[in-house]
Amino acid sequence: MQFVSPEQAAAETGWDLVVVGSGFGSLFFLKRYLEKRPDDRVLVLERGHYNTEDWQFQNGVNSDILPEQTFRHAAGSEKPWDFTIGLGGSTNCWWALTPRMHPSDFKVRTATGMGADWPIEYDDLVPYWQEIERFMLIAGPDELDRFYPGTGPYAQPPHHLSTPDEIMIEKGDGYHFAMPAAKLSRAVEGRGRCCSSASCNLCPARAKFTALNAMMETLAHPSVAIAIESKVTHLDVQNGALRAVHFENGGRDYAASCDLCALGANAIHSPFIALRSGIAGHGVGRYLGEKMLVDAEIMLDGVDHFDGGTDTTAFNLSIIEAGRSSDFANSVYLVKNSFKSGLRLDKGRWRQCLPVQMYVEDIFDYENGVSDDGGDEPVVRFKGFSDYAHAGLDHAMKRLPEVFSPLPIEDVRLTGILPTMGHVQGTMRMGNTIEDSVVDAGLIAHSVRNLCVVGTSVFPTTASANPTLSAAALSYRAVDLLLG
Ligand SMILES: Cc1cc2nc3c(=O)[nH]c(=O)nc-3n(C[C@H](O)[C@H](O)[C@H](O)COP(=O)(O)OP(=O)(O)OC[C@H]3O[C@@H](n4cnc5c(N)ncnc54)[C@H](O)[C@@H]3O)c2cc1C
């Protein structure tokens, strides 16, 4: 990798592209851009340090900068938000579950009268998902094609299922599938297969796809210069065009001038930069949210679990396929192969329990978001998950015994709503016009046509799936629309 000092970054008369942040949105944008423009001069401005994989293992964390050191809570708003600040962004900490968005996820408003429809449809992302699924060497089941058209063949076979999963697939109603994951089910050179130790933020086998183990070709591309410890503060916009990206390094301010900027500083920091730069559009810094993540446990009678080959072995689409309602949110069940609440405390029946996680979608609320009170970091407010999400959870709990009825269920226990699932979304939403959104369907800011916003901040709704595969696909698509 070619690291440059802030002085070198600022001295260049004009970068063809400045990329802000080096997480999923940014690096997939950069990878695609370099495929098309390999000789352009690109600068990556990354706020965090370069914490090598060895450093992360030795220190037991992904970064020495904690998320909560980078924002402040508004009064009475204590919900945590999780992400990595550092080279590679949250590719370092993610757990690499990679289902696609469901076709119905793009039409939430049409179905419920709430939230927003996406300005694109499922089919718009299919070629990009396919390409990225191959690149990330995703292990998954080709049978998903039934509900997610254009799926497969995946690059690797799915991870080994647990015994309850096999029963669900054999005796269930066809909605239970192995979970697609960017964790190897077969070793490749330099990387082992998933060890199912449920310590995915620091993957001991290097089975998990990260920027540092699988995107070095992009980061070390001869056209790319990287300035770390460079915190972008604002963008210089004149007459509707972005001229330069301002950043802070070692207590000093610098500016890097450029023709094009890809802003991918996550859904808390991108809007803060946009607010400081006067970027216009509906909802800049608004509509912050994520799905609700809920743990439950099924006590089984005579069937052992925990014999799967990865941390999350399967997901169940029963509720998604039944369709959304304006009364309650959509949800998906996941089967966890790790001891969420410990082993069962009945002698001889230690493994007769099935941890189930529920992802419950939420409708982003205009009042939740990021603001600038003149301090160094954004102020984040979140008034709680909506009634719609809570009703979705009630619905998912009610249907759980029926959905898992192929299993010998003794008891179902709700163990709790988790504080965060690390899916920060929604503050620079995409849409059709400046009256309803910040960026267009190609991720270009309505008000600044050489500013492209990447990453999960552009999501208009949470969607039912983990967001990152789709954020990467949106970045690829944005470059294709921009450069042809
Ligand atoms: C514990 C955990 C587990 C997760 N598991 C999954 C999963 O299994 N599947 C899934 O789909 N998603 C998962 N996610 C979510 C996933 O990590 C995010 O959806 C994804 O990383 C978002 O991409 P992004 O580009 O928007 O942001 P990020 O990947 O977070 O990248 C943002 C980048 O911007 C940099 N930055 C921030 N501020 C500035 C600034 N001012 N100047 C310069 N640089 C800046 C950061 O250092 C970082 O490099 C998980 C998240 C967490 C926290």
Ligand as a Chemical Component Dictionary entry (heavy atoms), coordinates in Angstrom:
data_LIG
# 
_chem_comp.id                   LIG 
_chem_comp.type                 NON-POLYMER 
_chem_comp.pdbx_formal_charge   0 
_chem_comp.three_letter_code    LIG 
# 
loop_
_chem_comp_atom.comp_id 
_chem_comp_atom.atom_id 
_chem_comp_atom.alt_atom_id 
_chem_comp_atom.type_symbol 
_chem_comp_atom.charge 
_chem_comp_atom.model_Cartn_x 
_chem_comp_atom.model_Cartn_y 
_chem_comp_atom.model_Cartn_z 
_chem_comp_atom.pdbx_ordinal 
LIG C1  C1  C 0 -20.332 -6.368  14.976 1  
LIG C2  C2  C 0 -20.918 -6.152  13.594 2  
LIG C3  C3  C 0 -21.321 -7.260  12.849 3  
LIG C4  C4  C 0 -21.868 -7.056  11.581 4  
LIG N1  N1  N 0 -22.223 -8.152  10.839 5  
LIG C5  C5  C 0 -22.758 -7.989  9.613  6  
LIG C6  C6  C 0 -23.144 -9.114  8.833  7  
LIG O1  O1  O 0 -23.004 -10.265 9.249  8  
LIG N2  N2  N 0 -23.674 -8.878  7.595  9  
LIG C7  C7  C 0 -23.870 -7.619  7.114  10 
LIG O2  O2  O 0 -24.385 -7.470  6.008  11 
LIG N3  N3  N 0 -23.504 -6.544  7.839  12 
LIG C8  C8  C 0 -22.958 -6.689  9.061  13 
LIG N4  N4  N 0 -22.577 -5.601  9.798  14 
LIG C9  C9  C 0 -22.825 -4.256  9.224  15 
LIG C10 C10 C 0 -21.720 -3.833  8.278  16 
LIG O3  O3  O 0 -20.500 -3.798  8.926  17 
LIG C11 C11 C 0 -22.098 -2.459  7.727  18 
LIG O4  O4  O 0 -23.349 -2.580  7.085  19 
LIG C12 C12 C 0 -21.113 -1.954  6.677  20 
LIG O5  O5  O 0 -19.820 -1.980  7.153  21 
LIG C13 C13 C 0 -21.491 -0.536  6.281  22 
LIG O6  O6  O 0 -20.588 -0.089  5.298  23 
LIG P1  P1  P 0 -20.196 1.444   5.203  24 
LIG O7  O7  O 0 -19.274 1.570   4.058  25 
LIG O8  O8  O 0 -21.433 2.250   5.234  26 
LIG O9  O9  O 0 -19.434 1.765   6.590  27 
LIG P2  P2  P 0 -18.097 1.169   7.201  28 
LIG O10 O10 O 0 -17.780 -0.169  6.650  29 
LIG O11 O11 O 0 -18.252 1.264   8.682  30 
LIG O12 O12 O 0 -16.959 2.181   6.720  31 
LIG C14 C14 C 0 -16.895 3.525   7.130  32 
LIG C15 C15 C 0 -15.469 4.020   6.959  33 
LIG O13 O13 O 0 -15.393 5.426   7.120  34 
LIG C16 C16 C 0 -14.318 5.753   7.998  35 
LIG N5  N5  N 0 -14.626 7.075   8.570  36 
LIG C17 C17 C 0 -15.584 7.410   9.466  37 
LIG N6  N6  N 0 -15.596 8.732   9.666  38 
LIG C18 C18 C 0 -14.625 9.268   8.866  39 
LIG C19 C19 C 0 -14.165 10.589  8.615  40 
LIG N7  N7  N 0 -14.698 11.654  9.229  41 
LIG N8  N8  N 0 -13.122 10.750  7.759  42 
LIG C20 C20 C 0 -12.566 9.695   7.127  43 
LIG N9  N9  N 0 -12.970 8.426   7.329  44 
LIG C21 C21 C 0 -14.010 8.210   8.170  45 
LIG C22 C22 C 0 -14.271 4.584   8.948  46 
LIG O14 O14 O 0 -13.057 4.499   9.646  47 
LIG C23 C23 C 0 -14.489 3.423   7.964  48 
LIG O15 O15 O 0 -13.308 3.096   7.283  49 
LIG C24 C24 C 0 -22.022 -5.751  11.056 50 
LIG C25 C25 C 0 -21.600 -4.662  11.812 51 
LIG C26 C26 C 0 -21.061 -4.848  13.066 52 
LIG C27 C27 C 0 -20.626 -3.657  13.859 53 
# 
loop_
_chem_comp_bond.comp_id 
_chem_comp_bond.atom_id_1 
_chem_comp_bond.atom_id_2 
_chem_comp_bond.value_order 
_chem_comp_bond.pdbx_ordinal 
LIG C1  C2  SING 1  
LIG C2  C3  SING 2  
LIG C2  C26 DOUB 3  
LIG C3  C4  DOUB 4  
LIG C4  N1  SING 5  
LIG C4  C24 SING 6  
LIG N1  C5  DOUB 7  
LIG C5  C6  SING 8  
LIG C5  C8  SING 9  
LIG C6  O1  DOUB 10 
LIG C6  N2  SING 11 
LIG N2  C7  SING 12 
LIG C7  O2  DOUB 13 
LIG C7  N3  SING 14 
LIG N3  C8  DOUB 15 
LIG C8  N4  SING 16 
LIG N4  C9  SING 17 
LIG N4  C24 SING 18 
LIG C9  C10 SING 19 
LIG C10 O3  SING 20 
LIG C10 C11 SING 21 
LIG C11 O4  SING 22 
LIG C11 C12 SING 23 
LIG C12 O5  SING 24 
LIG C12 C13 SING 25 
LIG C13 O6  SING 26 
LIG O6  P1  SING 27 
LIG P1  O7  DOUB 28 
LIG P1  O8  SING 29 
LIG P1  O9  SING 30 
LIG O9  P2  SING 31 
LIG P2  O10 DOUB 32 
LIG P2  O11 SING 33 
LIG P2  O12 SING 34 
LIG O12 C14 SING 35 
LIG C14 C15 SING 36 
LIG C15 O13 SING 37 
LIG C15 C23 SING 38 
LIG O13 C16 SING 39 
LIG C16 N5  SING 40 
LIG C16 C22 SING 41 
LIG N5  C17 SING 42 
LIG N5  C21 SING 43 
LIG C17 N6  DOUB 44 
LIG N6  C18 SING 45 
LIG C18 C19 SING 46 
LIG C18 C21 DOUB 47 
LIG C19 N7  SING 48 
LIG C19 N8  DOUB 49 
LIG N8  C20 SING 50 
LIG C20 N9  DOUB 51 
LIG N9  C21 SING 52 
LIG C22 O14 SING 53 
LIG C22 C23 SING 54 
LIG C23 O15 SING 55 
LIG C24 C25 DOUB 56 
LIG C25 C26 SING 57 
LIG C26 C27 SING 58 
# 
